[in-house]
Amino acid sequence: MSTFTIDTATSRATPTPVPGKRMTAPSLRARKVDGKTEQPIVALTAYTMRMAQLLDEHCDLLLVGDSLGQVIYGLPSTIPVTLDMMIAHGAAVVRGSWHALVAVDMPFGSYEGSPEQAFANCSRVMKETGCAAIKLEGGEAMAPTIRFLTERGIPVIGHVGLTPQAVNALGGYGARGKNQADAKKIERDASAVATAGAFSIVVEGVLEDLATRITRNVEPPVIGIGASAECDGQILVTDDMLGVFERTPRFVKRYDNLAEQISIAAKTYADEVRARAFPSADQTYRPKGS
Ligand code: KIV
């Protein structure tokens, strides 16, 4: 684990050793050569400064996902997430990272209206957070917008398959691509997003063989979530993989059980407060020598 030096004037922590260079959109894009990715892209979501610090050294990409709507704010879906929320959390994650490329999700309603609307909001996100890429959901319908953005200096990650902002149109969060027409549509979406200039594409919640086929057929690296081990990289919602929630989607592997650990720590604290065992001499200020 990195150690951090704290600048007491600014409270900014700097890792030791300081990582050389931050990942960029071109460096991630360049991981896939002639349809093959030797080193899979490691990506996780991050919403806060401290979590970004802890994840940064292990990840190529930190995504400030609009999943923060459910994870941080307890909202029922990503639909109510605002641009201001994404900007506040995006700036915190940029401040807490040195190595990973930080990408910020564009929230529902902030980019679908027109390429001009998307450019105005994406450029605001980049100016106010310092992130170096954005992600937006949608396939063929979003291709002209992706082209407009990429031609104007905004690196874009596409997102096809299960697109949570379309939950009301899709009727739920079930896996997609189960019938031939749906699978073909998702393949067309991925190909349109790739042709429009996305430097990477998230493929979420689709049958494994469809995800594998898309990965083989599009040029930019495909980052899977609920997709296939054959993808060029993987992403998970960090709180899911840390076991913060009781329930997680089937495709999540829990690498820890933080919910249980937090509950045990909170119970121990509560017991000690009630027994007047906390604070002890170690945590109280006393006159010198007493
Ligand atoms: O919002 C999010 O966290 C995402 C990932 C799950 C890909 O879009």
Boltz pocket constraint, residues with backbone or C-beta under 6 A from the ligand:
constraints:
  - pocket:
      binder: B
      contacts: [[A, 45], [A, 63], [A, 64], [A, 65], [A, 66], [A, 67], [A, 68], [A, 105], [A, 202], [A, 204], [A, 225], [A, 235], [A, 236], [A, 237]]
      max_distance: 6.0
